[in-house]
Amino acid sequence: MEDFLTGKKHVHFIGIGGSGMYPLAQILHSKGYYLTGSDNNETETLKAVRNMGIKVFLGQDAKNIEGADLIVHTAAIMSDNPELIAARQSGAKVVERSELLGLVTSWYNKAVCVSGTHGKTTTSSMLAHIFLAENIDISTVIGGKLKAIGGSGRAGTSDVMVCEACEFSNTFLKLYPNISVILNIDADHLDFFKTMDNLRASFTKFCDNTTDILVVNGDDENTMRAVNASSFGGQLITFGKTSKNRYYPENIEKVSDFRTDFDLMENGRKIERISIHVPGAHNVINAVAACAAALSIGCDPVNINKGLETFWGAGRRFERLAEINGITVVDDYAHHPAEVAATLKTAKAMSGFKRVWAVHQPFTYSRTATLLDDFAEALQIADKVVLTEIMGSREKNTYNIYSADLCAKIPDGKWFPTFDEVARYVADNAESGDMIITLGCGDVYKVAFEIIEMLKEKYGE
């Protein structure tokens, strides 16, 4: 691969406050590169960047790139961005974030890349906790905020790196994984892949690109089809729910709503009793995947449990935000029908709640149109469903799809065009004993905080 950092001294990040950019800035800063960056909004992440001694410009301006010999931007930066225009006219090397992440992964002898349609952030976070408990000075690039590392990334000195491997736009094919984890393969991003065959083929290439170890869900049909089609010649490790896999859970005990214990089994032999503090059966499997990956590079089972015991979830992953007058407000990143269903089933299985509210922001027109019936079925697991308008993100509504179309398929569902109207309806109608969950990968978390403020005003808290 081209080492486009060779000879470069000044690297500028357009959108340095992004969750995917900040970890790369940390790692390059630790390697001695001079960095600058820009972003549009003041955030806690920008404060952390400044605390590293990195100069940050608030707002986007062509002059911000002056002196830079490498400019990095995210895929979200539009082509008319003044800094990106200036960068392309400057003669300096310009790369998209995923290209830099790919180069960075090649620096580590044990780059653990976690892929799959669901569970990447949680499993990557679990692995980070395990490696820290093992006293490994890891580097990480994680898609959510993790308290143990103070954000979405960490620059360490060891040869171990943990990073999420996202399949969208084949980003994960730019990585150089030594150890790859495949949690599952489900119908998603079909606006890009078009067919499940194309999606599986990309995961097959991801397997081909892995040098040493594949840790894969042996119970997931799509995953195994992708693996079996690959030319991977290293060590194959399977995990899953059942004993046909090398690693699997037994004697699962739900100790409380937010704690589950299980025996980690390897080929019929108990390895360790494991405790996790994130709810849901799906997180037991995520934990087994993390255990399998950690064991593959020699982690002590005692330290594996120690790391998992200290993990209480990543940001926006069934994150409890508040309890006001007996009403609990939770925020979750779920944006695919399978994720929505898993989150709502977890909530419904919890004790002490009268009703579960699903406050969902559909994300992208293509996903909503393609999976409309699946979303309707998943959302009906909740007792009450309220929808915001669709967040189009990178897309235009060529599908002629609206939240009203999804709402029409959900008995007693409601939808409102603005966040204020959504929050007001929920705050006015929620009762003591209810759980309200905001669901989506866009900015629906803002609705959660609006609801909290309205409930505080209503009940004088």
Buried (B, 14 or more C-beta within 10 A) or exposed (E): EEEBBEEBEBBBBBBBBBBBBBBBBBBBBBEEBBBBBBBEEEEEBBEBBEEBEBBBBEEBEBEBBEEBBBBBBBEEBEEEBBBBEBBEEBEBBBBBBBBBBBBBBEBBEBBBBBBBBBBBBBBBBBBBBBBBBBEBEBBBBBBBBBBBBEBBBBBBEBBBBBBBBBBBBBBBBBBBBBBBBBBBBBBBBBBBBEEBEEBBBBBBBBBEBBBBBBBBBBBBEBBBBBBEBBEBEBEBBBBBBEEEBBBBBEEEEBEEBBBBBBBBBBEEEEBBEBBBBBBBBBBBBBBBBBBBBBBBBEBBBEBBBBBBBBBBBBBBBBBEBBBBBBBBBBBBBBBBBBBBBBBBBBBBEBEEBEBBBBBBBBBBBBBBBBBBEBBBBBBBBBBBBBBBBBBBEEBEBEBEBBBEBBBEBBEEBBBBEEBEBBBBBBBEEBEEEBBBBBBBBBEBBBBBBBBBBBBBEBEEE
